[in-house]
Amino acid sequence: MSRYMSARFASLEAYVPGEQPQDKKYVKLNTNESPFPPSPQVIAAVNREQVGRLNLYPDPECRRLCSKLAACYQVKEENVFLANGSDDVLNFAFMAFCDSARPVAFPDISYGFYPVYARLHNIPAREIPLREGFVLAAEDYCGLGCNIVLANPNAPSGRAIPVEDVEKILRTNPDHVVVVDEAYVDFGAESCRRLIDTYDNLLVCMTFSKSRSMAGGRLGFALGSRELIEDLNKLKFSTNPYSINRLTMVAAEAALDSQDYYLQNCRTIAENRSYTVEKLARLGFTTIPSQANFIFTRCSKLSGGTLYQKLKERGVLVRYWNKPALKDYVRVTIGSKEQMDVLLNQVQAILEEG
Ligand SMILES: *Cc1c(COP(=O)(O)O)cnc(C)c1O
């Protein structure tokens, strides 16, 4: 740290993303990317002509994309906020709605970025313990009296809660914003976005990174009441109005024209998820029920850390956290059938070598 670093951030600990090693080719099951490329329409849309316009700034209001998204989710354009990845959306939400007088609560085990945003913006954070088996009990959030951020499905467990539970939380916290991070909702959970007309305190965050195969394009969005969206836009236009670049914009528009392709990919991931869970069970693994494109699984014979390390040596990357509640587990992204077979074969070999 330089001697010029603001004292405000001196003790800030940055988020540590899943490793993106460049040393050799891994079967990459550690950052919940899609194993499928963007749709053929997306690949065709990012063409020479579009690259040739990079001398011009993109539309800061993203009007064409915004209206396509609004049509896709049957909301008004005024209900859509767009940013550079849903990490960016979340950052703006923490900044816009929380401060020292408006604290935030989130589960003690969830997306690792939430506590980082809280500290970045000096927001007091309450970490609400999950119940046994990483179960999120809605009662624990009813009438909390502060802003709430939930991932549904949650990470790294993959567990989802029903929309009725989200509704209970919204109804009992009418004076606080409830952010529901639906990064993984397309893989089998139910979205609560239909509640945005009823609850002006609901902000639903989504991303093109997972189910729409565009992690490298960086596009996230939120759906919510006109007023919440206005607040987010005020901050975006005070930061970087051009944060969504031209190529990502045309790619995303084309993605919205390829819904069938992505739906089919999500179905394939769900099939590969059941397949993997079942095969792992036969190898002695216990897996938390997942509605996401990853599973959180443990083996009684190996610690999470050992399994992670041995898989890495064998060219398979998974995610592991050296924390008391998580260290027995690894989180495995669900990839193609071929990738899952490589994983399963390597797991079997590791168990056999003892
Ligand atoms: C991947 C992920 C995000 C961030 O996605 P980006 O749009 O790529 O920034 C947000 N929330 C959760 C829970 C995630 O797992």
The ligand as an SDF file (V2000), in Angstrom:
LIG
                    3D

 15 15  0  0  0  0  0  0  0  0999 V2000
  -21.6180  -14.5150  -10.5210 C   0  0  0  0  0  0  0  0  0  0  0  0
  -22.4040  -13.7860   -9.4870 C   0  0  0  0  0  0  0  0  0  0  0  0
  -22.6690  -12.4250   -9.5760 C   0  0  0  0  0  0  0  0  0  0  0  0
  -21.9080  -11.5100  -10.5010 C   0  0  0  0  0  0  0  0  0  0  0  0
  -22.0830  -11.6790  -11.7750 O   0  0  0  0  0  0  0  0  0  0  0  0
  -21.4940  -10.6650  -12.8260 P   0  0  0  0  0  0  0  0  0  0  0  0
  -22.7260  -10.2320  -13.5420 O   0  0  0  0  0  0  0  0  0  0  0  0
  -20.5640  -11.4820  -13.6500 O   0  0  0  0  0  0  0  0  0  0  0  0
  -20.8300   -9.5220  -12.1410 O   0  0  0  0  0  0  0  0  0  0  0  0
  -23.5180  -11.8380   -8.6790 C   0  0  0  0  0  0  0  0  0  0  0  0
  -24.0540  -12.5380   -7.6750 N   0  0  0  0  0  0  0  0  0  0  0  0
  -23.7960  -13.8360   -7.5080 C   0  0  0  0  0  0  0  0  0  0  0  0
  -24.4140  -14.5760   -6.3740 C   0  0  0  0  0  0  0  0  0  0  0  0
  -22.9410  -14.4840   -8.3990 C   0  0  0  0  0  0  0  0  0  0  0  0
  -22.6080  -15.7490   -8.1940 O   0  0  0  0  0  0  0  0  0  0  0  0
  1  2  1  0
  2  3  1  0
  2 14  2  0
  3  4  1  0
  3 10  2  0
  4  5  1  0
  5  6  1  0
  6  7  2  0
  6  8  1  0
  6  9  1  0
 10 11  1  0
 11 12  2  0
 12 13  1  0
 12 14  1  0
 14 15  1  0
M  END
$$$$
